Amino acid sequence: MRPYHDATAFILANTAELAPPHVPEVRLRLADEAHVLWQQTEEELAATGLPPPFWAFAWAGGQGLARYVLDHPATVEGQGVLDFASGSGLVAIAAAMAGAAHVEACDIDPFALAAITLNGRINNVRIEATGESLVGADRGWDVVLAGDVFYDQALANALTPWFRTLRARGAAVFVGDPGRYYLPRDGLEAVETYQVPVTRALEDSEVKRTTVWRFA
């Protein structure tokens, strides 16, 4: 796989337009077994200058959270929404489809930003994509959504107090999590649980029990 300097061209060359199994009403540019990207190791990707392509897969936490938003549109309807660590943009797209007034999707990976833009167009929704981290920031969002973000201790240590601060000033904060080790053990309320189909190549099973949590 040759290096790409154009993220959009790379995505179009290495993905297909597919529907995540738990959110079939959304279409995304995703990698599958037919694409070389699926088979690349992190070291091989680094040799081409590509960060790990989290944006190329529909992770269980994001699928569960997107399903919840679509099934409970009042969660975001008419609200200003942030989708943190948006990846493919799945959760942001779900929020826009559910009637959010404004949706901001943040991800520090420039390939994710290109994917969010492409996927927003595919689904005919408007999303503002930003490459800023935004951890610790507060732009007045009414609702903050984060799918599958508690897989790393350092990240969890930064996110947990930030999410609690946002909740304390009145924002609703929801996370979708398939049982990651660093999910906070207190201050969360389970609002829905799903059995989400995933790919064994990415996870340790073909179905992940995924819970949508609300910061209390």
Backbone bond lengths (Angstrom), bond angles and torsions (degrees), N, CA, C in turn:
res aa  C-N    CA-C-N  psi(-1)  N-CA   C-N-CA  omega(-1)  CA-C   N-CA-C  phi
1 M - - - 1.473 - - 1.522 108.33 -
2 R 1.309 117.03 121.27 1.460 120.41 -176.25 1.520 110.96 -81.04
3 P 1.346 116.66 156.20 1.462 118.76 178.18 1.523 111.72 -63.17
4 Y 1.310 116.35 146.58 1.456 122.47 175.79 1.525 108.45 -120.97
5 H 1.315 115.83 135.38 1.454 120.22 174.54 1.528 110.87 -101.06
6 D 1.316 116.33 -11.54 1.458 122.20 179.16 1.528 107.64 -108.00
7 A 1.332 116.89 108.53 1.463 120.73 -175.74 1.520 111.76 -62.02
8 T 1.331 116.68 -40.25 1.458 119.50 -178.94 1.522 110.66 -63.64
9 A 1.330 117.48 -43.45 1.466 120.92 178.67 1.527 110.62 -62.39
10 F 1.328 116.33 -39.63 1.463 120.28 179.06 1.527 110.79 -62.50
11 I 1.322 116.93 -45.63 1.461 120.85 -178.74 1.526 110.65 -62.33
12 L 1.321 116.61 -45.65 1.458 120.11 -178.95 1.525 111.97 -64.52
13 A 1.341 116.55 -31.85 1.460 120.70 -178.65 1.526 113.24 -80.03
14 N 1.325 117.63 -20.95 1.461 120.42 -170.13 1.524 114.45 -122.08
15 T 1.325 117.16 11.01 1.461 121.21 179.34 1.517 110.30 -138.95
16 A 1.311 115.42 171.07 1.467 122.13 172.82 1.518 108.51 -130.08
17 E 1.310 116.13 159.34 1.466 120.10 176.94 1.522 108.38 -80.71
18 L 1.337 115.43 114.14 1.461 121.79 -174.27 1.524 110.15 -133.47
19 A 1.329 116.32 163.18 1.464 122.17 176.08 1.525 108.72 -106.74
20 P 1.345 118.99 123.51 1.468 120.00 174.05 1.523 109.62 -58.13
21 P 1.332 118.91 136.99 1.473 120.21 -172.14 1.517 114.99 -61.05
22 H 1.334 118.46 -30.65 1.463 120.50 -177.81 1.529 112.41 -91.02
23 V 1.348 115.92 -8.86 1.469 120.93 -179.99 1.523 107.87 -136.25
24 P 1.328 118.21 65.24 1.465 120.81 -170.54 1.519 114.70 -68.01
25 E 1.339 117.89 -14.77 1.458 119.24 178.98 1.519 112.95 -78.15
26 V 1.323 117.16 -6.60 1.467 122.23 178.24 1.517 108.91 -106.78
27 R 1.333 116.18 139.37 1.466 121.88 175.40 1.530 108.45 -112.97
28 L 1.334 115.65 135.88 1.458 121.11 -178.30 1.519 110.45 -135.76
29 R 1.327 116.06 154.12 1.460 121.34 168.31 1.522 107.35 -81.30
30 L 1.352 116.39 109.37 1.449 122.10 -175.77 1.522 110.64 -130.11
31 A 1.321 115.70 154.40 1.458 120.64 172.12 1.521 109.31 -85.03
32 D 1.321 116.21 148.95 1.460 120.39 171.71 1.529 108.50 -140.65
33 E 1.324 115.81 -173.74 1.456 119.85 -174.54 1.524 113.64 -58.80
34 A 1.317 117.18 -19.88 1.459 120.60 -178.31 1.527 112.33 -80.27
35 H 1.306 117.93 -8.89 1.461 121.20 -174.63 1.525 111.25 -107.88
36 V 1.329 115.05 140.69 1.458 121.32 179.69 1.523 110.84 -57.75
37 L 1.329 116.81 -35.34 1.459 121.81 -177.70 1.526 111.33 -54.87
38 W 1.312 117.39 -36.44 1.462 122.82 -178.63 1.526 110.87 -60.18
39 Q 1.339 115.92 -34.78 1.451 121.27 -171.05 1.523 113.86 -94.46
40 Q 1.316 117.74 -6.38 1.453 120.43 -175.95 1.525 111.54 -74.58
41 T 1.325 116.51 138.58 1.455 120.02 171.90 1.521 109.71 -79.89
42 E 1.332 116.33 164.83 1.458 120.26 178.75 1.524 110.97 -59.67
43 E 1.344 117.12 -36.13 1.468 120.78 179.85 1.526 110.73 -67.51
44 E 1.328 116.71 -41.39 1.462 120.24 179.22 1.523 111.10 -65.92
45 L 1.326 116.39 -38.63 1.457 119.72 177.46 1.518 110.63 -65.73
46 A 1.339 117.21 -41.00 1.454 120.58 179.99 1.521 110.82 -61.02
47 A 1.334 117.16 -33.86 1.461 120.75 -179.85 1.524 111.82 -64.94
48 T 1.335 117.26 -23.76 1.463 121.40 177.38 1.520 111.94 -95.31
49 G 1.341 116.60 1.04 1.460 120.36 -179.49 1.506 113.71 81.65
50 L 1.329 117.46 19.51 1.466 121.52 -177.45 1.525 110.69 -106.47
51 P 1.340 118.50 124.17 1.470 120.12 173.71 1.526 109.63 -64.88
52 P 1.344 117.94 163.09 1.470 119.22 176.27 1.526 110.50 -50.99
53 P 1.329 117.94 127.25 1.484 120.68 -170.54 1.523 113.13 -83.28
54 F 1.337 116.35 65.43 1.460 119.90 177.91 1.526 111.44 -59.17
55 W 1.332 116.31 -28.12 1.463 122.20 -178.80 1.528 112.64 -68.50
56 A 1.321 117.54 -15.57 1.467 120.85 -172.92 1.523 113.23 -90.40
57 F 1.345 116.93 2.65 1.455 121.25 -176.64 1.525 110.11 -134.87
58 A 1.326 115.53 147.76 1.465 120.92 178.09 1.529 107.53 -95.73
59 W 1.334 116.41 95.40 1.458 121.74 -175.96 1.521 111.24 -72.83
60 A 1.322 115.55 155.72 1.469 120.63 -173.57 1.521 112.18 -59.25
61 G 1.344 117.91 -43.45 1.458 120.22 -178.62 1.511 112.18 -61.08
62 G 1.328 116.51 -41.64 1.455 120.49 178.54 1.513 112.28 -68.63
63 Q 1.333 117.46 -40.06 1.462 119.70 178.09 1.524 111.09 -63.38
64 G 1.327 116.83 -43.32 1.452 119.44 179.78 1.516 112.27 -64.01
65 L 1.327 116.23 -43.62 1.460 120.08 -179.20 1.522 111.03 -67.25
66 A 1.332 117.47 -40.78 1.462 120.57 177.26 1.527 111.04 -62.75
67 R 1.331 116.83 -40.18 1.464 120.90 178.11 1.527 110.58 -61.78
68 Y 1.328 115.47 -42.95 1.462 119.82 -179.49 1.528 110.73 -62.29
69 V 1.321 116.99 -44.91 1.458 121.18 -178.55 1.529 110.89 -62.74
70 L 1.322 116.46 -43.14 1.461 119.76 -179.95 1.526 111.65 -68.23
71 D 1.320 116.96 -35.34 1.464 120.19 -179.73 1.523 112.87 -80.32
72 H 1.342 116.82 -18.33 1.472 122.20 179.90 1.532 108.72 -130.58
73 P 1.328 116.87 67.71 1.469 120.00 -173.31 1.518 113.87 -60.34
74 A 1.324 118.19 -23.72 1.465 119.82 178.57 1.527 111.98 -61.66
75 T 1.330 116.67 -18.05 1.465 120.99 177.52 1.521 111.61 -59.24
76 V 1.338 116.75 -35.03 1.464 120.68 -174.44 1.519 114.29 -125.65
77 E 1.310 118.09 -10.40 1.464 121.39 -172.56 1.531 111.41 -56.65
78 G 1.333 115.14 124.77 1.454 121.43 178.81 1.516 115.01 73.92
79 Q 1.338 117.56 9.09 1.454 122.07 -173.77 1.539 111.83 -105.75
80 G 1.334 114.66 161.34 1.450 121.01 169.72 1.520 108.57 -90.37
81 V 1.325 116.84 124.24 1.459 121.77 -168.92 1.521 110.59 -122.94
82 L 1.336 115.99 139.02 1.467 122.76 168.45 1.519 108.57 -111.66
83 D 1.333 116.36 128.18 1.461 121.72 168.69 1.523 106.59 -103.87
84 F 1.332 116.34 107.31 1.466 121.50 -175.46 1.527 110.65 -86.76
85 A 1.360 115.78 139.19 1.473 121.67 -177.46 1.525 109.14 53.24
86 S 1.316 114.70 58.14 1.462 122.22 -165.75 1.523 114.25 -68.95
87 G 1.327 118.70 -28.31 1.467 120.77 179.31 1.510 112.20 64.12
88 S 1.333 116.59 -112.82 1.465 121.48 179.31 1.516 112.65 -74.68
89 G 1.338 116.92 -15.08 1.461 120.73 -174.47 1.513 113.50 90.23
90 L 1.334 117.76 8.50 1.468 121.21 -175.69 1.523 112.57 -55.21
91 V 1.330 117.49 -50.42 1.468 120.11 -176.18 1.529 110.55 -68.66
92 A 1.332 117.04 -38.87 1.465 120.61 177.07 1.524 110.91 -61.39
93 I 1.320 116.14 -42.34 1.470 120.48 178.79 1.523 110.25 -63.24
94 A 1.322 116.77 -43.04 1.466 120.18 178.10 1.519 110.75 -60.03
95 A 1.346 117.02 -41.41 1.465 120.24 179.54 1.524 110.95 -63.67
96 A 1.320 116.36 -42.59 1.465 119.56 178.39 1.524 111.03 -64.52
97 M 1.325 117.22 -42.20 1.464 121.18 178.82 1.526 111.24 -64.58
98 A 1.335 116.51 -29.38 1.467 120.66 -178.62 1.520 112.94 -84.39
99 G 1.334 117.51 -0.50 1.452 119.89 172.55 1.507 116.59 104.76
100 A 1.327 118.46 16.08 1.463 119.95 176.48 1.526 109.74 -59.81
101 A 1.323 115.98 144.01 1.462 120.37 -179.38 1.525 111.50 -72.24
102 H 1.322 116.56 -36.95 1.460 122.40 179.82 1.512 108.45 -150.96
103 V 1.338 116.91 134.45 1.462 121.31 -178.97 1.516 109.07 -125.20
104 E 1.336 114.91 124.43 1.454 122.12 174.51 1.525 107.75 -111.56
105 A 1.321 116.58 131.07 1.461 121.74 178.60 1.512 108.20 -118.88
106 C 1.326 117.04 125.27 1.461 119.07 -179.35 1.517 110.68 -116.44
107 D 1.326 115.42 141.70 1.457 122.62 174.67 1.517 107.13 -161.40
108 I 1.335 117.10 137.03 1.466 120.08 -176.03 1.518 112.50 -82.88
109 D 1.323 118.33 -7.47 1.466 122.45 178.66 1.527 109.61 -87.67
110 P 1.345 118.31 119.70 1.471 119.42 -179.67 1.521 113.26 -62.23
111 F 1.340 118.04 -27.68 1.459 119.86 176.19 1.531 110.13 -68.36
112 A 1.323 117.31 -36.24 1.463 120.16 175.79 1.520 110.90 -63.43
113 L 1.318 117.05 -40.52 1.469 119.42 179.11 1.523 110.55 -60.99
114 A 1.328 116.85 -41.36 1.467 119.97 176.91 1.521 110.41 -64.64
115 A 1.340 116.76 -40.25 1.466 120.34 179.50 1.524 110.96 -64.87
116 I 1.326 116.91 -42.24 1.464 120.72 179.00 1.527 110.12 -59.92
117 T 1.314 116.28 -44.01 1.463 120.41 179.93 1.517 111.14 -63.45
118 L 1.342 117.03 -47.68 1.463 120.95 178.71 1.530 111.39 -60.57
119 N 1.316 116.12 -46.62 1.459 119.70 -176.41 1.523 112.30 -69.10
120 G 1.324 116.54 -33.06 1.458 118.93 174.36 1.521 111.58 -61.55
121 R 1.334 115.44 -42.64 1.474 119.15 178.65 1.521 111.48 -64.58
122 I 1.328 116.83 -41.86 1.464 120.07 179.90 1.523 110.65 -57.26
123 N 1.332 116.06 -37.97 1.462 120.85 -176.31 1.532 113.53 -96.55
124 N 1.321 116.42 6.76 1.465 122.19 175.95 1.525 112.96 56.58
125 V 1.336 115.41 43.64 1.457 120.28 175.87 1.526 109.15 -126.83
126 R 1.316 115.55 156.61 1.461 121.20 -179.07 1.524 109.34 -103.29
127 I 1.324 115.39 124.43 1.459 122.16 179.40 1.521 108.17 -133.49
128 E 1.314 116.27 136.04 1.464 121.27 174.30 1.528 107.98 -92.44
129 A 1.328 116.55 113.39 1.464 121.04 -178.43 1.527 109.78 -99.06
130 T 1.331 116.20 135.16 1.454 120.64 178.82 1.521 110.06 -133.43
131 G 1.331 115.83 143.19 1.453 121.86 178.08 1.510 113.17 -90.66
132 E 1.318 118.25 4.97 1.462 121.13 176.60 1.528 109.99 -73.48
133 S 1.338 116.31 146.78 1.460 119.55 177.71 1.524 111.28 -65.04
134 L 1.324 117.25 -46.18 1.469 125.88 -179.64 1.530 113.83 71.06
135 V 1.333 119.59 -3.26 1.465 120.18 177.36 1.521 108.80 -60.55
136 G 1.329 116.76 125.03 1.452 122.32 -178.22 1.512 114.34 90.17
137 A 1.322 117.35 -9.48 1.466 121.08 -179.14 1.531 110.49 -85.75
138 D 1.314 115.33 163.70 1.465 120.95 174.86 1.520 107.93 -147.58
139 R 1.311 116.19 106.00 1.455 122.10 178.88 1.521 111.87 -103.92
140 G 1.317 115.46 20.68 1.451 119.44 175.80 1.506 115.39 81.03
141 W 1.338 118.13 20.22 1.464 119.84 179.63 1.522 110.20 -59.78
142 D 1.315 115.12 141.89 1.461 120.63 173.95 1.523 111.40 -79.77
143 V 1.331 115.59 -35.06 1.465 122.10 -176.53 1.525 108.66 -135.53
144 V 1.323 116.37 134.43 1.460 122.40 175.17 1.520 107.99 -119.11
145 L 1.332 115.75 128.13 1.459 122.86 -178.33 1.526 109.23 -119.59
146 A 1.325 117.30 139.86 1.466 120.54 178.45 1.523 108.90 -147.56
147 G 1.302 116.65 118.50 1.453 121.58 -180.00 1.514 111.99 -101.23
148 D 1.323 116.81 120.06 1.464 122.81 171.35 1.531 112.75 58.31
149 V 1.323 116.67 61.04 1.468 120.99 -176.78 1.525 113.55 -114.07
150 F 1.328 118.46 -0.62 1.461 119.99 -174.61 1.531 112.84 -104.29
151 Y 1.328 115.23 40.27 1.469 121.40 -179.62 1.528 112.58 -93.01
152 D 1.331 118.01 -6.98 1.462 122.62 -174.39 1.535 108.89 -134.43
153 Q 1.338 116.82 134.10 1.460 120.09 -174.32 1.519 112.64 -65.18
154 A 1.328 117.32 -45.18 1.463 119.69 -178.54 1.522 110.73 -62.59
155 L 1.334 116.34 -41.71 1.462 119.55 178.64 1.523 110.62 -65.42
156 A 1.315 116.53 -43.85 1.472 119.80 178.97 1.521 111.56 -61.15
157 N 1.337 116.74 -39.04 1.466 120.48 179.42 1.526 112.06 -64.52
158 A 1.328 116.48 -29.47 1.463 120.47 177.72 1.526 111.67 -82.92
159 L 1.326 116.81 -38.15 1.464 120.38 -174.17 1.520 113.27 -75.40
160 T 1.320 117.27 -39.92 1.458 119.58 -172.73 1.534 112.98 -59.07
161 P 1.336 119.83 -50.69 1.472 117.62 178.24 1.520 113.00 -66.90
162 W 1.316 117.43 -32.02 1.473 120.63 177.85 1.525 110.09 -64.49
163 F 1.330 116.53 -49.16 1.460 119.79 179.06 1.530 111.06 -60.49
164 R 1.316 117.04 -38.99 1.461 119.67 179.74 1.518 111.71 -67.73
165 T 1.323 116.81 -35.46 1.468 120.07 176.82 1.522 110.51 -66.18
166 L 1.325 117.08 -43.39 1.462 120.48 177.75 1.526 111.00 -62.19
167 R 1.322 116.12 -41.52 1.464 119.67 178.84 1.528 110.83 -64.35
168 A 1.332 116.96 -40.09 1.465 120.97 -177.36 1.516 112.04 -63.83
169 R 1.334 117.82 -29.61 1.463 119.05 179.55 1.531 111.88 -91.07
170 G 1.362 117.13 0.36 1.454 119.48 170.30 1.512 117.02 120.15
171 A 1.331 118.04 -5.71 1.465 119.61 177.98 1.521 109.99 -73.70
172 A 1.312 116.21 147.22 1.467 121.06 170.68 1.530 107.18 -88.27
173 V 1.325 117.41 129.74 1.461 122.22 -177.06 1.521 108.88 -122.96
174 F 1.337 116.00 120.12 1.457 122.45 -179.81 1.526 109.57 -121.43
175 V 1.320 115.81 138.53 1.463 120.15 174.83 1.525 108.68 -128.26
176 G 1.327 115.20 143.37 1.460 121.12 173.14 1.517 108.09 -104.34
177 D 1.328 117.77 126.97 1.462 119.75 -173.44 1.526 111.50 -143.05
178 P 1.350 117.61 129.82 1.464 120.89 179.56 1.525 112.79 -96.96
179 G 1.336 116.67 34.22 1.456 119.93 177.39 1.507 114.70 90.96
180 R 1.339 117.66 30.77 1.467 120.45 178.40 1.530 109.97 -66.36
181 Y 1.304 115.10 149.65 1.466 121.48 -170.18 1.525 112.96 -64.40
182 Y 1.346 117.61 -33.90 1.461 120.50 -171.95 1.526 113.85 -96.64
183 L 1.322 117.54 13.51 1.467 120.13 172.68 1.523 108.67 -60.81
184 P 1.339 118.65 132.65 1.469 120.16 178.25 1.525 111.36 -56.00
185 R 1.318 115.78 145.82 1.462 120.62 -176.62 1.530 113.40 -94.20
186 D 1.317 117.52 -7.36 1.457 118.92 179.94 1.525 109.48 -140.54
187 G 1.327 115.51 163.96 1.457 120.89 177.89 1.509 114.48 77.58
188 L 1.341 117.06 16.43 1.461 121.29 179.21 1.519 110.24 -122.66
189 E 1.328 115.30 146.73 1.466 122.09 177.02 1.523 108.42 -121.53
190 A 1.321 117.59 123.27 1.464 121.74 177.39 1.523 109.57 -73.57
191 V 1.334 116.38 127.79 1.465 119.82 -179.99 1.522 112.84 -111.26
192 E 1.339 117.34 -20.83 1.464 120.14 178.55 1.522 108.69 -165.99
193 T 1.325 115.89 148.60 1.466 121.54 175.83 1.522 108.98 -131.02
194 Y 1.326 115.32 137.40 1.458 121.71 -178.15 1.521 110.07 -128.59
195 Q 1.317 115.50 156.05 1.457 122.34 167.10 1.532 106.56 -101.11
196 V 1.326 116.60 106.33 1.461 121.43 -170.08 1.525 110.52 -103.57
197 P 1.339 117.79 122.31 1.464 119.68 175.50 1.532 110.60 -65.22
198 V 1.320 116.06 132.65 1.466 121.79 177.94 1.524 108.42 -134.79
199 T 1.306 115.60 178.74 1.452 121.00 -179.49 1.515 109.87 -101.89
200 R 1.321 116.34 127.79 1.466 120.56 -177.11 1.518 111.60 -58.59
201 A 1.335 117.91 -28.13 1.466 120.64 179.24 1.522 111.77 -64.22
202 L 1.339 117.30 -23.70 1.463 121.54 -179.00 1.523 112.30 -100.95
203 E 1.329 116.89 -33.86 1.446 121.48 -176.17 1.527 108.78 -119.78
204 D 1.310 117.42 -175.36 1.457 121.15 -178.94 1.523 112.33 -97.79
205 S 1.323 116.97 12.52 1.461 121.11 179.91 1.516 108.55 -160.06
206 E 1.321 116.23 174.60 1.455 120.72 178.75 1.524 112.25 -93.72
207 V 1.321 117.22 -11.97 1.462 122.66 176.65 1.520 107.90 -137.52
208 K 1.334 116.96 133.75 1.460 120.98 178.24 1.526 109.50 -117.20
209 R 1.317 115.43 127.58 1.462 120.08 174.08 1.527 107.43 -72.36
210 T 1.305 115.59 116.13 1.461 121.64 -171.80 1.524 109.75 -122.01
211 T 1.316 114.94 129.35 1.467 120.49 -178.58 1.518 110.17 -111.70
212 V 1.317 115.68 137.97 1.469 121.34 170.07 1.517 106.45 -94.87
213 W 1.339 114.80 122.54 1.453 122.83 -178.35 1.515 110.37 -111.39
214 R 1.306 116.41 145.45 1.461 122.69 173.98 1.526 108.05 -115.55
215 F 1.346 115.55 130.99 1.456 119.21 174.70 1.528 108.56 -67.41
216 A 1.328 116.38 125.69 1.461 121.73 -175.03 1.523 110.79 -83.53
